[in-house]
Structures are given as structure tokens and as C-alpha cells.
Amino acid sequence: MSENPIYEYLEQFPKKYRISDFHLHAGKAVALRINGDIKIFPKYEITHDMLDDLFRKELGEKAYNIFCQTCDVDFAIVVKQQRFRVNGYRTMRGWAMVLRTIVSEIPNINQLGLPAAVHEVLSKKAGLVLVTGQTASGKSTSLAAMVNKINRERSENIITIEDPIEFVHQPIRSIISQREVGRDTKSFATALKSALRQDPDIILLGELRDYETISMALTAAETGHLVFGTLHTSGAPETINRIIDVFPASEQSQARSQLSQSLQLVMTQQLLKRKGGGRIGAFEVMVCVPAIRNLIRENKIVQINTAMQTGSQSGMITMEKYLEELENQGLIEPLEDE
């Protein structure tokens, strides 16, 4: 493909290791995240010129010049049919980039072990479904599996707005339009505004980032669309507070009312080391039963965790309970008490 050694590393290393991320810094050795741990390969040093060459080739002249001014960029590349999500940036030593390996094959939802309540919510015709968790917790993978299940089982118009596109869906029973922020549209908010005029049944938002996007997502969910989105939050109560907090104080009461009506489910996830090797998902699920909707509307968010602990019949489970079950099954090492 190129004389630039980086392309060879991106092609060859995944054949030997189960890599989630490449960390490439000017003046430093290649570092890989393998099964959750960083491993450094001193034999393979990255130079500023190697990174600069890759940025120029992959971004093109216009985007490269913008990157030189802003010193931050997000894009995706393909090397020998392997897709990577890339974040490029400048450090005191020169250019750097982190490449997230994108699994090209869309996972079947049954392979991921997602809780039963998640399967059930996919039959809904309207509402808001949120997948939350830290970076690299598998949110995009879970959402792709959900969309794939709908695509296989229902005839719908699905519009995804992503930054960047990770999993490429082929139409099976549904129509699917995938748009990438920066390449196909200016912003999440702009694309969402357009999506509402494109006769959508289902809208997937890669991330709920700001007031405008969240406000429109709530409206879309209220008006007969099934909306999926992600947030970098660590549980249902924090997720609800994060959404309400983006609204001005004068609008928060109305936002709580909207959210209490439109929210269907919040799933928080994390990836842990599986005993014996590999990774395993851990999940927390909040289902919006009437009692939860009342707590949201009445701003009694602190009581949601208690409601989740007693809501197992509705498919709810707390992260603590899920981790305890994984330990009891011998799937993970015992977690240290904090």
C-alpha cells in the first residue's frame, strides 16, 4: 500500500494480537492495547514524518491544512479491509494518533449477551433508548447489534448519524442511510434536523453531545420515532441528570416531563477481563416502568437506584448485581472492595 511502515504495522500486528487500540506517538515506540492492557514494542519506533505522511495521504490537502491549524482531527481509514477509527493530535514531540480497531463484521446481538430487556425494547415503535459507559466499553458494538437485529426482523427506514461510521450495515429488510459527521453532514444537530424530514422510523445518534441535539432527540422520540443514542455516563441516574442539566433552568421542568414520557431504557456497560483470557461485558439496565417515569418527572433521581434493585421482574439489574453474578459464575476474577 505504501512505503510508510505504519501501514504494515496496521496490517501485521492484528494477525498476532487481539488489539483494540494502536497508540502511535512521534519519537516513541509503537504501543498497543491488547485485552485491556498497554504493551510497548521498543523495536518499532514511530517518527513525526511517518505520522505526517499518513495524515497527508488519508485526510487530503484541505482537511490536512485544517488539522495543522486546529491540531485535532477525527476520521476513519481502511487498511487491507480492516477499518480503524482515528483520533489525531499534536503533542510536544510532534504528531500522535490513536487508532481504534473496528470489527467489520456486525455482531449478532445474541453473541454479546445483552440483557433480555434490551431485546424487548427493540420491538418498540417510539421512544429513547440510551447506551452509556466509558470510552472503549463497547457502546458502538452494542448499538450496531441492535440495529442489525431490527434490520433483520423489521421493515423500517433507519437513519444513523455517526462520528465516524464504524459498522457498515447492508439493507436486509430495512432501508438504512448512514451519515458521517464531517464528511456527510456538518454536525449531529444539522443531520438530526434533516433526518426528521426523511420519513424515519428509527434514528441512531452516535453521541448526544449538546443542548440542540438532546432537545431534538427528545422531540423525535416523543413524536413517534425510536431513537438510539450514547452518553459517556456511568449509570442511569447520572445519565438522566446529564440530559436534564444541558437545559437552561427555566426549561428543566419541561425536559423532565419530556424525558419521563419518551425514555424507554438505559443500559450502562463496561468491558472486563474474562478469567482465562479475552473480555466480557457487564451490564446495568433501567427499564422505564411507570414508577421510574414518576421519579424522573418528580425529580427524585436519587431513588432510581433503589427502584432498579427491586425491579428485576421488569428486567432491571444494577451493575453491582451483574458483577456479583459474573463472579459467582467464575467468569471474572473477584473484584476488590473499594
C-alpha positions in Angstrom: 0.0 0.0 0.0 2.8 2.4 0.9 6.4 2.6 1.9 5.2 4.1 5.2 5.9 1.4 7.9 2.7 2.4 9.8 0.5 0.7 7.2 2.5 -2.5 7.6 2.1 -2.4 11.4 -1.7 -1.8 11.0 -1.9 -4.9 8.7 0.5 -7.3 10.5 0.0 -6.7 14.3 -3.7 -7.6 14.3 -2.7 -11.0 12.9 -0.7 -11.8 16.0 -2.6 -10.0 18.8 -6.2 -9.2 19.8 -5.8 -5.4 19.6 -8.4 -2.8 20.5 -6.1 0.3 20.0 -2.9 1.4 18.4 -1.1 4.3 20.1 1.4 6.0 17.8 3.5 9.0 19.0 6.3 10.8 17.2 9.6 9.8 18.8 8.2 6.8 20.7 7.7 3.1 20.2 4.5 1.5 19.0 2.1 0.8 21.9 -0.9 -1.5 21.6 -3.8 -2.1 23.9 -4.2 -5.9 24.0 -7.0 -7.4 26.0 -7.3 -4.2 28.0 -3.5 -3.7 28.8 -1.0 -1.4 27.1 2.0 -3.3 25.6 5.0 -1.4 24.2 7.1 -2.7 21.3 10.5 -1.0 21.6 11.8 -2.3 18.2 9.2 -0.3 16.3 9.7 3.5 16.7 7.3 6.0 15.1 8.6 9.3 13.7 6.9 12.6 13.1 7.4 12.2 9.4 5.7 8.8 9.3 2.7 10.2 11.0 2.7 13.4 8.9 2.8 11.2 5.7 -0.2 9.2 6.9 -2.2 12.3 7.8 -1.5 13.9 4.4 -2.5 10.7 2.5 -5.6 10.0 4.4 -7.0 13.4 5.1 -6.4 15.1 1.7 -5.0 18.6 1.3 -7.9 20.6 2.6 -8.6 18.6 5.8 -4.8 18.2 6.4 -4.4 22.0 6.4 -7.3 22.4 8.8 -5.8 19.8 11.1 -2.5 21.7 11.1 -4.3 24.7 12.4 -6.6 23.0 14.9 -4.2 20.2 16.0 -7.1 17.8 16.5 -8.9 15.6 14.0 -11.2 12.5 13.8 -11.5 10.3 10.8 -11.6 6.6 9.7 -9.2 4.7 7.5 -9.2 1.2 5.9 -6.1 -0.9 5.7 -6.4 -4.3 3.8 -10.2 -4.3 4.6 -9.6 -3.6 8.3 -11.3 -0.4 9.4 -9.9 1.9 12.1 -11.4 4.9 13.9 -8.6 7.5 14.2 -8.1 10.5 16.5 -5.1 12.6 15.5 -3.5 15.3 17.6 -0.3 17.3 18.3 1.9 16.7 21.4 5.1 18.4 22.5 7.1 15.8 20.5 5.0 16.2 17.3 2.1 14.4 15.8 0.3 11.5 17.5 -2.7 9.3 16.8 -4.8 6.6 18.4 -6.4 4.1 16.1 -9.4 2.1 17.4 -9.8 -1.3 15.6 -13.3 -1.5 14.2 -14.7 -5.0 14.0 -16.0 -5.1 10.4 -18.4 -8.0 11.0 -21.6 -6.7 12.7 -22.0 -8.9 15.8 -25.2 -10.8 16.4 -27.0 -9.5 19.4 -27.1 -13.0 20.9 -23.3 -13.2 20.8 -22.9 -10.1 23.0 -25.0 -11.5 25.9 -27.1 -8.3 26.1 -29.9 -8.5 28.8 -33.4 -9.6 27.8 -34.9 -6.2 28.4 -32.7 -4.8 25.6 -34.1 -7.4 23.2 -37.6 -6.5 24.2 -37.2 -2.7 23.7 -36.2 -3.3 20.1 -39.8 -4.1 19.3 -40.9 -0.6 20.4 -42.1 1.9 17.7 -41.1 5.1 19.6 -39.1 6.3 22.4 -35.5 6.9 23.5 -33.0 4.1 24.1 -29.6 5.1 25.6 -26.4 3.1 25.8 -23.9 4.6 28.2 -20.4 3.8 29.6 -16.8 4.9 29.4 -14.8 5.1 26.2 -14.0 1.6 24.9 -16.8 -0.1 26.8 -18.4 -1.4 23.6 -21.3 1.0 23.2 -20.9 1.2 19.4 -20.8 -2.6 19.1 -24.0 -3.0 21.2 -25.8 -0.3 19.1 -24.7 -1.9 15.9 -26.0 -5.3 17.1 -29.4 -3.7 18.0 -29.7 -2.0 14.6 -28.7 -5.3 12.9 -31.5 -7.1 14.8 -34.1 -4.6 13.7 -32.7 -4.7 10.1 -33.2 -8.5 10.0 -36.6 -8.5 11.6 -38.5 -5.3 10.6 -39.2 -3.2 7.5 -38.2 0.3 8.6 -36.4 3.4 7.4 -33.2 3.6 9.6 -31.0 6.7 9.6 -27.7 6.7 11.5 -25.6 9.7 12.3 -22.1 8.8 13.5 -18.7 10.2 14.1 -17.2 8.3 12.4 -19.1 5.4 10.9 -17.8 2.2 12.4 -20.0 -0.7 11.3 -21.3 -0.6 7.7 -24.9 -2.0 7.5 -26.3 -3.6 4.4 -30.1 -3.4 3.9 -31.9 -6.7 4.7 -35.5 -5.9 5.5 -35.0 -2.2 6.2 -33.7 0.8 4.4 -30.5 2.1 6.0 -28.9 5.5 5.4 -25.6 6.1 7.3 -24.2 9.6 7.6 -20.8 10.6 8.9 -20.3 13.9 10.7 -17.7 16.0 9.0 -18.0 14.1 5.7 -21.7 13.8 5.0 -23.1 16.4 7.3 -21.8 19.4 9.4 -23.0 18.3 12.8 -25.2 15.9 14.7 -27.8 18.6 15.2 -27.8 19.5 11.5 -28.2 15.9 10.4 -30.9 15.2 13.0 -32.9 18.2 11.9 -32.7 16.8 8.3 -33.4 13.3 9.4 -36.8 14.3 10.8 -37.8 15.3 7.2 -36.6 12.0 5.7 -39.5 9.8 6.8 -37.5 8.0 9.5 -38.8 5.2 11.7 -35.5 4.7 13.6 -32.7 7.2 14.2 -29.3 6.3 15.7 -27.2 9.2 17.1 -23.6 8.3 17.7 -23.5 10.6 20.7 -25.8 13.0 22.5 -23.4 15.9 22.9 -25.2 19.2 23.3 -28.5 21.0 24.1 -29.7 21.2 20.5 -29.1 17.5 19.7 -30.6 16.3 23.0 -33.6 18.6 22.7 -34.3 17.4 19.1 -33.7 13.8 20.1 -36.4 14.0 22.9 -38.8 15.6 20.4 -38.2 12.9 17.8 -38.7 10.2 20.5 -42.0 11.9 21.6 -43.3 12.2 18.0 -43.3 8.5 17.0 -39.7 7.7 16.3 -37.4 5.1 18.0 -34.2 7.0 18.8 -30.9 5.4 19.9 -28.1 7.4 21.4 -25.0 7.1 23.6 -23.5 9.1 26.5 -20.3 8.8 28.5 -22.1 8.3 31.8 -21.7 5.5 34.4 -25.3 4.7 35.3 -29.0 5.5 34.7 -29.3 8.3 37.4 -26.2 10.1 36.2 -27.5 9.7 32.6 -30.8 11.3 33.5 -29.1 14.2 35.4 -26.7 14.8 32.5 -29.6 15.1 30.0 -31.6 17.4 32.2 -28.5 19.6 33.1 -27.9 20.6 29.4 -31.2 22.5 29.5 -31.5 26.1 30.9 -33.0 26.2 34.4 -36.2 27.6 33.0 -36.7 24.6 30.7 -35.6 21.8 33.1 -39.1 21.0 34.4 -40.4 20.6 30.8 -37.4 18.5 29.9 -38.0 16.2 32.9 -41.6 15.8 31.7 -40.5 15.0 28.1 -37.8 12.6 29.3 -40.2 10.8 31.6 -42.6 10.1 28.7 -40.1 9.3 26.0 -37.3 7.3 27.7 -37.7 3.6 27.3 -34.4 2.1 28.6 -30.9 3.0 29.8 -28.2 0.3 29.5 -24.8 1.1 31.0 -21.9 -1.3 30.1 -18.3 -2.0 30.8 -15.8 -4.5 29.4 -13.8 -6.6 31.9 -11.1 -9.2 31.7 -12.6 -12.6 31.3 -10.9 -15.3 33.5 -8.8 -17.4 31.2 -8.3 -14.6 28.6 -10.4 -12.2 26.5 -13.1 -9.7 27.5 -16.6 -10.0 28.9 -19.4 -7.4 29.1 -21.1 -6.3 32.3 -24.4 -4.5 32.0 -26.8 -2.4 34.1 -30.3 -1.9 32.9 -33.0 0.6 33.8 -36.4 0.0 32.2 -38.8 2.9 32.3 -41.8 1.4 34.1 -44.4 3.8 35.5 -42.6 4.0 38.9 -39.4 5.2 37.2 -41.2 7.6 35.0 -42.8 9.2 38.1 -39.4 9.5 39.8 -38.0 11.3 36.7 -40.9 13.6 36.4 -40.9 14.5 40.1 -37.0 15.0 40.1 -36.5 12.1 42.6 -33.5 10.8 40.7 -31.7 9.6 43.8 -34.4 7.0 44.4 -33.9 5.4 40.9 -31.1 3.0 42.1 -33.4 1.6 44.8 -36.2 1.1 42.2 -33.7 -0.7 40.0 -32.7 -3.0 42.8 -36.3 -4.1 43.3 -37.2 -4.1 39.6 -35.8 -7.5 38.4 -39.2 -8.7 37.3 -39.2 -5.8 34.7 -35.7 -6.8 33.5 -33.8 -4.3 35.6 -30.4 -5.1 37.1 -27.8 -2.9 38.8 -24.1 -3.1 37.8 -23.2 -4.3 41.3 -25.6 -7.2 41.0 -24.4 -8.1 37.5 -20.7 -8.1 38.6 -21.6 -10.3 41.5 -23.3 -12.8 39.2 -20.2 -12.8 36.9 -18.0 -13.5 39.9 -20.3 -16.3 41.2 -20.2 -17.9 37.7 -16.4 -17.8 37.8 -16.2 -15.7 34.7 -14.2 -12.8 36.2 -11.6 -12.5 39.0 -13.1 -11.3 42.3 -13.3 -7.5 42.4 -11.6 -5.7 45.2 -13.9 -3.8 47.5 -13.4 0.0 47.2 
